[in-house]
Amino acid sequence: MVDTLARLLVHSVTSYPKPDFMMVKKAGAYTPISTQEFGDGVKHLALGLKALGFEPGQKLCLLSENRPEWTITDFATLTAGGLTVPIYTTLVSEQIRYIIDDSDASVVVVSNADQWTKVEPLRPGLAKVKHYITFADEAPAGVMTLKAVQEKGRALAASQPGLYEELVAQVKPGDEATLIYTSGTTGVPKGVILTHDNLVSNIRTSAEIIQISSKDTALSFLPLSHVLERMVMFTYIYRGSTVAFAESVEAVAQNLLEVRPHIMVSVPRVFEKIYTKVMDQVLTSPALRRKIFFWALKVGKSCAALKLAGTPIPGGLSFKRSIAAKLVFSKIIAKTGGRVRLFVSGGAPLSKDIAEFFYAIGLTVLEGYGLTETSPVISINTFEATRLGTVGKVIPGVEVKIAADGEILARGPNIMKGYYKKEAETREVMEGGWFHTGDIGQFDADGFLVITDRKKDLLVTSGGKNIAPQPIENLLKTSPYIANAVVIGDRRRFVSALVVPQFEKLSDYAKGQGIAFKGMEDLVRDSRIVAFLLDEVTKATPHLASYERIKKIAVLPRDFEIEKGEITPSLKVRRVNVTAAYQALIDALYKEDAESGREDAGTVG
């Protein structure tokens, strides 16, 4: 019975013996790791931690990029009865110190020298930490290598046969498994406590819904610190899928061609970039090629609409679809490796236009919804039931209702135990057994869940109109010239936006128009560029209500940065921080015209 993550691993090691349980890039080529090798790595590390005095209920902080050792350490911690506390590698020292200290961690594991440089200065103030471990082959003074800890475990296994099995048996479904600090778009990070049962319930359900099997190969590139990637990693292992680790986000395009995965989980930002790149190539291609592409896309969308409606596709249209696939779609799909069975999108809303594009060309993107506090999946589109623009139907075993103010409430076996050492905050979001998600949404007539926005992100204009900024921001990002955007308008007379351009694309446009510039600061202040981007904004949002339309924009010379607190490690915009950082620029957008006595509808760069 797979009822804990410890038993899940034992089940997988015994049920799916294979030479390529995992794949990692070494010396320019992907190298396989067998099921047995992986299982032994977990066993010896779990026992090694035991030898170091690591006890059930203790916490281990894990600061590392995605790699097999990440998952080995995670499972070893769980098997030893401890809690894994993942830390994003993009965080700075002070943020890392907060998590290590607040979690009461007794062990800290880092991947390499770069991450150790963030932790080393913190050591004098981390009195609760008893051991530091590195994945590197050589360790600084006072730090142990992972291999050295595993050697201790190997020795313990020899002297106490059966001890590992005892550790596995001692872990119970209700035991705490992990402490995940929410990056949060506002406020201090909170440690979300998830139990083995929370995660296992989500894993078992997701495995059925997404139809994952041991025949699948998955490419892992989202940070394992992200609850979605970690849960699907558990799911891959549960079903015996082969998992290949991407070298980095930048290398994903190349790794797709090398691994040729069947499954990949991502956030909308990646799909937006793929879409933008494809459209950019199309728009700069010869006229005949553009004409063929848009004809093919129209055919694909027509077929997609019929398929989604459950209506048979006429023979003539089906024939056109086969031609479109051969001339256009196959070339795009080939860049994903040619074997992708499905993509999963989560973490933030995916633009309906972009979802429709992928579906039309034959790449299925199953969009879902959830939070760290819900382990994470609450709802997801499936092969059998997909509706673009929604996050699917609620998964089996979970209940959702919509509160009077539109907030989404959920309850079920996947709901967190609470926030670590924050009883008041826990009570605030847990009322009557229902978890308050903080998201606004509704069900359509067929039971598909539609997310409107974050409750606290809703803008209320001075005219009393409620505006959800995220859907508008997603529309803006469908422009090939816009990389990111934040919609502004709370307590204002009209809506404006901060726009981050696709700099390379915008630079090419400027050069083509004979607009001289020395750098990005120079370029984004040019009134012709601002006017051009405002036109792009208008073209991307033709169907908005009059009070939702963007009247002005400010063009930013750089993208939002994690280090500056403008976006979270999971790439969600911290709206409060962004508006604070650009307050002067925003105020300039709303400066009343001295002569007319009203707010001008022009643009400010």
C-alpha positions in Angstrom: 0.0 0.0 0.0 1.5 3.3 -1.1 0.4 5.6 1.6 3.6 7.5 2.4 6.4 8.9 0.2 8.8 6.4 1.9 6.7 3.5 0.7 6.2 5.1 -2.7 10.0 4.9 -3.3 10.2 1.3 -2.2 7.3 0.5 -4.4 8.9 2.1 -7.4 12.4 0.6 -6.9 10.9 -2.9 -6.7 8.2 -2.4 -9.5 10.2 -0.6 -12.2 13.7 -1.9 -12.5 15.2 -0.1 -15.5 18.7 1.1 -16.6 17.5 4.7 -17.2 15.3 5.6 -14.2 16.9 9.0 -14.4 19.1 10.8 -16.9 21.6 13.6 -16.3 23.9 15.5 -18.7 27.6 14.8 -18.1 30.5 15.6 -20.4 28.2 16.7 -23.1 25.9 13.6 -23.1 23.0 12.3 -21.2 24.1 9.5 -18.8 21.6 7.0 -17.3 21.1 6.2 -13.6 19.4 2.8 -13.0 16.5 2.3 -10.6 18.8 0.2 -8.3 21.5 2.9 -8.3 18.9 5.5 -7.4 17.3 3.4 -4.7 20.7 2.5 -3.1 21.6 6.2 -3.1 18.5 7.0 -1.1 19.0 4.1 1.3 22.5 4.9 2.1 21.9 8.6 2.5 18.9 8.0 4.8 21.0 5.7 7.0 23.9 8.2 6.8 21.6 10.9 8.1 20.5 8.5 10.9 24.2 7.9 11.7 24.6 11.7 12.1 21.8 11.8 14.6 19.1 13.1 12.3 15.8 12.2 14.0 12.1 12.0 12.8 10.5 15.4 12.8 13.8 17.2 12.2 14.3 19.5 9.2 16.8 19.4 6.4 17.2 22.5 4.2 18.0 21.8 0.6 19.6 24.5 -1.5 20.4 23.1 -5.0 19.6 23.2 -8.7 17.7 20.4 -10.2 19.8 17.2 -10.3 19.4 13.5 -9.2 21.1 14.3 -5.9 18.2 16.7 -5.1 15.6 14.0 -5.3 17.9 11.4 -3.6 18.3 13.8 -0.7 14.6 14.6 -0.6 13.6 10.9 -0.4 16.4 10.1 2.1 15.1 12.9 4.4 11.5 11.6 4.1 12.5 8.0 4.7 14.4 9.0 7.8 11.2 10.6 9.1 12.4 14.2 8.6 11.0 17.2 6.7 12.6 18.5 3.6 12.7 22.3 3.4 13.5 23.3 -0.2 15.2 26.7 -0.9 15.3 28.4 -4.3 18.8 28.9 -5.6 17.8 32.3 -6.8 17.4 33.6 -3.2 20.0 35.8 -1.6 21.7 35.2 1.7 19.3 37.1 3.9 16.3 35.2 2.5 18.1 31.9 2.9 19.0 32.8 6.5 15.4 33.5 7.3 14.2 30.1 6.0 17.0 28.1 7.7 16.4 29.9 11.0 12.6 30.0 10.9 12.4 26.3 10.0 14.6 25.2 12.9 16.7 23.1 10.4 19.4 20.9 11.9 20.9 20.0 8.5 21.7 22.2 5.5 22.6 20.7 2.1 24.0 22.8 -0.7 24.9 21.7 -4.3 28.1 23.5 -4.9 30.6 26.2 -4.1 28.4 29.0 -5.5 25.5 28.1 -3.2 27.9 27.6 -0.2 29.1 31.2 -0.6 25.6 32.3 0.3 25.4 30.0 3.4 29.0 30.3 4.8 28.7 33.9 6.1 25.5 32.8 7.9 27.0 30.0 9.9 27.8 32.0 13.1 24.1 32.9 13.5 22.7 29.4 12.7 23.1 27.8 16.1 20.4 25.1 15.4 22.3 23.7 12.4 24.4 20.7 13.4 25.6 19.5 10.0 26.4 21.0 6.6 26.6 18.8 3.5 27.6 19.5 -0.1 27.1 17.6 -3.4 30.5 18.6 -4.5 33.3 16.1 -4.5 35.4 18.2 -2.1 34.1 20.0 0.9 35.2 23.1 2.8 36.2 22.9 6.4 33.3 21.9 8.6 31.2 20.5 5.7 30.7 16.9 4.7 30.4 15.6 1.1 27.2 13.7 0.2 29.4 10.7 -0.6 30.9 10.7 2.8 27.5 10.7 4.5 26.4 7.8 2.2 29.5 5.9 3.2 28.4 6.2 6.8 25.0 4.8 5.7 26.6 2.0 3.8 28.5 1.0 7.0 25.3 1.2 9.1 23.4 -1.0 6.6 26.2 -3.6 6.9 26.1 -3.6 10.7 22.3 -3.3 11.1 20.6 -5.2 8.3 16.9 -4.3 8.1 17.3 -0.9 9.7 16.4 0.9 6.4 13.2 -1.2 6.2 12.4 -0.3 9.8 12.8 3.4 9.0 10.4 3.1 6.0 7.8 1.3 8.2 7.9 3.9 10.9 6.8 6.7 8.6 3.0 7.2 8.9 0.6 8.9 6.4 -0.2 11.7 8.9 3.5 12.5 9.5 4.8 15.9 8.3 6.8 15.5 5.1 7.9 18.9 4.1 8.0 22.6 5.0 7.7 24.7 1.8 8.1 28.5 2.2 5.7 30.3 -0.1 7.5 32.9 -2.1 4.3 35.0 -1.8 3.5 38.1 -3.8 3.3 40.1 -0.5 4.5 39.8 3.0 7.0 37.5 4.8 7.3 33.9 3.5 5.2 31.4 5.4 6.3 27.8 5.9 3.5 25.5 4.5 3.4 22.1 6.3 2.4 19.3 4.1 2.0 15.7 5.3 2.8 12.5 3.5 -0.9 11.9 3.1 -1.4 15.4 1.6 1.1 14.8 -1.2 0.4 11.1 -1.8 -3.3 11.9 -2.3 -2.4 14.4 -5.0 0.2 12.1 -6.6 -2.1 9.1 -6.9 -4.9 11.2 -8.4 -2.7 13.2 -10.8 -1.0 10.0 -12.0 -4.5 8.7 -13.1 -5.7 12.0 -14.6 -2.5 12.7 -16.6 -2.1 9.1 -17.5 1.6 8.8 -16.7 3.3 5.5 -17.2 6.6 3.7 -17.1 6.9 4.2 -20.9 7.1 7.9 -20.5 10.2 10.1 -20.4 9.8 13.4 -18.7 12.1 16.5 -18.9 12.4 18.2 -15.5 13.4 21.9 -15.6 11.2 23.8 -13.2 12.9 24.2 -9.9 12.2 21.2 -7.6 11.8 23.9 -4.9 8.5 24.6 -6.7 5.7 22.5 -5.3 4.3 21.6 -8.7 7.6 20.2 -10.1 8.3 18.4 -6.9 4.9 16.7 -6.9 5.1 15.7 -10.5 8.6 14.3 -9.8 7.1 12.1 -7.1 4.4 11.1 -9.6 7.0 10.2 -12.3 8.8 8.0 -9.8 5.5 6.5 -8.6 4.7 5.4 -12.1 8.3 4.4 -13.0 8.7 7.1 -15.7 12.2 8.0 -16.9 13.2 11.5 -15.7 15.8 13.6 -17.5 17.1 16.7 -15.9 17.5 19.8 -18.0 20.8 21.5 -17.7 19.2 24.9 -17.1 16.2 26.9 -18.2 18.4 28.4 -21.0 19.3 24.9 -22.2 15.7 23.6 -22.3 15.4 24.1 -26.1 18.5 22.0 -26.7 17.6 19.4 -24.1 14.2 18.9 -25.6 15.9 17.8 -28.8 18.3 15.5 -26.9 15.9 13.9 -24.5 12.8 13.9 -26.8 10.4 13.8 -23.8 6.8 12.7 -23.8 5.9 15.0 -20.8 7.1 18.4 -19.6 5.6 20.5 -16.8 6.0 24.2 -17.1 4.8 27.7 -16.1 3.0 30.0 -18.6 6.1 32.2 -19.1 7.8 29.3 -21.0 4.9 28.7 -23.3 4.6 32.5 -23.9 8.3 32.5 -24.9 7.8 29.6 -27.3 4.8 31.2 -28.8 6.6 34.6 -29.2 9.6 32.9 -30.9 7.4 31.1 -33.4 5.4 34.2 -34.2 8.6 36.2 -34.5 10.0 33.8 -37.0 6.8 33.8 -39.0 6.4 37.5 -39.1 9.9 38.0 -40.5 9.6 35.2 -43.1 8.7 35.7 -46.8 5.1 36.6 -47.7 4.3 33.1 -49.1 5.5 31.4 -46.0 3.5 33.7 -43.8 0.4 33.1 -45.8 0.8 29.3 -45.6 1.4 29.5 -41.8 -1.7 31.5 -41.1 -3.8 29.3 -43.4 -2.5 26.3 -41.5 -3.2 27.9 -38.1 -6.8 28.8 -39.2 -7.3 25.2 -40.2 -5.8 23.9 -37.0 -8.0 26.2 -34.9 -11.1 25.1 -36.8 -10.3 21.4 -36.1 -9.5 22.2 -32.5 -12.8 24.0 -31.9 -14.7 21.0 -33.3 -12.6 18.5 -31.3 -13.1 20.4 -28.1 -16.8 20.6 -28.7 -16.9 16.8 -29.3 -18.1 17.3 -32.9 -16.8 15.1 -35.7 -14.3 16.8 -38.1 -15.5 16.7 -41.7 -13.4 14.8 -44.2 -12.4 17.8 -46.2 -11.3 19.7 -43.1 -9.4 16.7 -41.8 -7.5 16.5 -45.1 -6.6 20.2 -44.9 -5.4 19.5 -41.3 -3.1 16.7 -42.5 -1.6 19.1 -45.1 -1.2 21.9 -42.4 0.5 19.4 -40.1 3.0 18.3 -42.8 3.8 21.8 -44.0 3.8 23.7 -40.7 3.0 22.0 -37.5 5.4 19.1 -37.8 8.3 21.6 -38.0 7.3 23.3 -34.7 6.6 20.0 -33.0 10.0 18.7 -34.1 11.7 21.4 -32.0 10.2 19.8 -28.9 11.8 16.5 -29.8 8.9 15.2 -31.8 7.5 12.9 -29.0 5.7 15.2 -26.7 2.4 13.7 -25.6 1.4 16.5 -23.3 2.6 19.7 -21.6 1.2 20.7 -18.2 0.9 24.4 -17.3 0.5 25.6 -13.8 1.6 28.3 -11.4 -0.3 31.2 -13.1 -3.0 31.7 -15.7 -2.1 30.7 -19.3 -3.5 33.0 -22.0 -6.4 31.4 -23.8 -4.9 32.6 -27.1 -1.6 30.8 -26.4 -3.4 27.7 -25.2 -5.5 27.7 -28.4 -2.3 28.1 -30.5 -0.7 25.0 -29.0 -3.8 23.0 -29.2 -4.3 23.9 -32.8 -0.9 22.8 -33.9 -1.2 19.5 -32.1 0.6 20.1 -28.8 -1.7 19.5 -25.9 -1.2 21.8 -22.9 -3.3 20.6 -19.9 -3.7 23.7 -17.7 -4.3 23.2 -14.0 -4.7 25.1 -10.8 -3.5 24.9 -7.3 -1.3 26.3 -4.6 1.5 25.2 -2.3 -1.1 24.9 0.4 -3.1 22.4 -1.7 -0.2 20.0 -2.5 -0.7 21.6 -5.1 -3.4 20.4 -7.6 -7.0 21.4 -7.1 -8.3 21.2 -10.7 -6.9 20.3 -14.2 -8.0 19.9 -17.7 -7.7 16.3 -19.0 -7.6 14.5 -22.4 -11.2 13.6 -21.9 -12.4 17.0 -20.7 -10.6 20.2 -21.9 -11.9 23.7 -22.1 -9.4 26.4 -23.1 -9.4 29.5 -20.9 -10.2 27.4 -17.8 -8.2 25.4 -15.3 -10.3 22.3 -15.8 -12.6 20.4 -13.5 -11.9 19.8 -9.8 -9.9 16.6 -9.3 -11.6 13.5 -7.5 -11.5 13.7 -3.8 -11.3 17.5 -3.6 -14.2 19.9 -3.1 -14.4 23.5 -4.3 -17.1 26.1 -3.6 -17.2 29.8 -4.5 -17.7 32.2 -1.7 -20.1 35.2 -1.8 -17.3 37.5 -2.8 -16.1 35.2 -5.5 -13.2 33.6 -3.6 -12.4 30.0 -4.3 -12.6 27.7 -1.3 -11.3 24.2 -1.2 -11.2 21.2 1.1 -9.9 17.7 0.8 -7.0 15.3 1.7 -4.5 17.6 -0.1 -5.1 20.6 2.1 -2.1 21.6 4.2 -1.8 20.9 7.9 -1.1 24.7 8.5 1.6 27.3 8.5 4.7 26.6 10.6 4.6 28.6 13.9 1.9 30.8 12.5 -1.4 29.8 14.2 -3.2 33.1 13.5 -2.3 33.0 9.8 -3.5 29.4 9.6 -6.8 30.2 11.3 -7.3 33.1 8.9 -7.2 30.9 5.8 -8.9 27.8 7.3 -12.6 28.5 8.2 -14.9 25.6 8.8 -12.5 23.1 7.2 -12.4 25.2 4.0 -9.1 26.6 2.8 -9.4 30.2 1.4 -7.2 30.3 -1.7 -7.2 34.1 -2.1 -8.1 33.6 -5.8 -11.3 34.8 -7.4 -13.1 32.5 -9.8 -16.2 30.8 -11.0 -17.6 27.6 -12.5 -18.9 27.7 -16.1 -22.1 25.9 -17.0 -20.2 22.6 -17.5 -18.3 22.6 -14.3 -14.9 23.9 -15.5 -13.2 26.3 -13.1 -12.3 29.7 -14.4 -9.7 31.8 -12.4 -10.4 35.5 -12.7 -7.6 37.0 -10.5 -6.0 37.2 -7.1 -8.4 38.6 -4.5 -5.9 41.1 -3.3 -4.9 42.0 -6.8 -8.3 43.2 -7.9 -8.2 46.8 -9.0 -11.1 49.2 -8.2 -11.1 52.3 -10.3 -12.2 55.6 -8.9 -15.4 55.1 -10.8 -16.1 51.9 -8.8 -15.3 49.4 -11.5 -13.7 46.1 -10.5 -10.9 45.0 -12.9 -8.9 41.8 -12.8 -5.4 42.7 -14.0 -4.0 39.2 -14.8 -6.2 38.4 -17.8 -5.3 41.7 -19.3 -1.6 41.2 -18.7 -1.8 37.8 -20.4 -3.4 39.4 -23.4 -0.6 42.0 -23.6 2.1 39.2 -23.5 0.7 37.8 -26.8 2.3 40.7 -28.6 5.7 39.6 -30.0 7.1 43.0 -28.7 5.9 42.6 -25.0 7.7 40.3 -22.6 6.0 41.3 -19.4 3.4 43.8 -18.1 1.8 45.0 -14.9 -1.7 46.7 -15.2 -2.2 49.7 -12.9 -5.5 51.4 -12.0 -6.5 51.0 -8.4 -8.3 54.1 -7.2 -7.5 55.8 -10.5 -9.7 57.2 -13.2 -8.4 55.0 -15.9 -6.2 51.9 -16.5 -2.5 52.1 -17.5 0.3 49.6 -17.6 4.0 49.2 -17.0 5.4 47.4 -20.0 8.6 45.3 -20.3 9.4 45.0 -24.0 11.0 42.0 -25.8 14.3 44.0 -26.1 15.9 42.2 -29.0 12.7 42.4 -31.1 12.1 46.0 -30.2 15.7 46.9 -31.0 15.3 45.3 -34.5 12.1 47.3 -35.0 13.8 50.6 -34.0 16.7 50.0 -36.4 14.3 49.2 -39.2 12.5 52.5 -38.5 15.7 54.4 -38.4 15.4 55.3 -34.7 18.8 55.9 -33.2 19.5 54.8 -29.6 22.5 54.2 -27.4 21.0 51.7 -25.0 17.7 50.5 -23.6 17.2 53.5 -21.4 17.5 55.6 -24.5 15.2 53.4 -26.5 12.3 53.1 -24.1 12.1 56.9 -23.7 11.7 57.6 -27.4 8.1 58.8 -27.9 7.9 56.9 -31.2 8.7 53.6 -29.4 6.2 54.3 -26.7 3.5 55.1 -29.3 4.3 51.9 -31.2 4.1 49.8 -28.0 0.8 51.5 -27.0 -0.5 50.5 -30.4 0.6 46.9 -29.7 -1.3 47.0 -26.4 -4.4 48.3 -28.2 -4.2 45.6 -30.8 -3.8 42.9 -28.2 -6.9 44.0 -26.2 -9.7 44.7 -28.7 -12.5 43.1 -26.8 -12.0 44.7 -23.4 -14.7 46.8 -21.8 -14.2 50.5 -22.1 -13.2 50.9 -18.4 -10.7 48.0 -18.8 -8.8 49.6 -21.8 -5.3 50.8 -21.2 -5.0 54.5 -21.9 -1.3 55.0 -21.1 1.8 52.9 -20.7 5.3 53.4 -19.2 8.0 51.4 -20.9 10.6 49.9 -18.6 14.3 49.5 -19.6 14.7 46.1 -17.9 12.6 43.1 -16.9 11.5 42.5 -13.3 14.1 40.8 -11.1 13.9 38.2 -8.3 16.8 39.8 -6.5 15.0 43.1 -6.4 11.9 41.5 -5.0 9.8 42.3 -8.1 9.0 38.7 -9.0 8.9 35.5 -7.0 11.2 32.6 -7.7 8.2 31.0 -9.4 8.0 34.1 -11.7 4.9 35.6 -10.2 4.9 39.4 -10.2 5.0 41.0 -6.7 2.6 43.7 -7.7 3.0 45.8 -4.5 6.8 45.8 -4.8 6.7 46.7 -8.5 4.3 49.6 -8.0 6.4 50.8 -5.2 9.6 50.7 -7.2 8.0 52.6 -10.1 5.7 54.9 -8.1 7.2 58.1 -9.7 6.7 56.7 -13.2 3.2 55.6 -12.4 2.3 59.0 -10.9 3.6 60.6 -14.1 1.1 58.6 -16.0 -1.7 60.1 -14.1 -0.5 63.7 -13.9 -3.3 66.0 -14.8 -2.9 68.1 -17.9 -2.3 71.6 -16.7 -4.3 73.3 -19.5 -7.3 70.9 -19.8 -7.6 70.1 -16.1 -8.1 66.4 -16.8 -5.9 63.4 -17.2 -4.4 63.2 -20.7 -4.8 60.0 -22.6 -1.4 60.2 -24.2 1.6 58.1 -23.4 4.6 58.5 -21.1 7.9 56.6 -21.7 
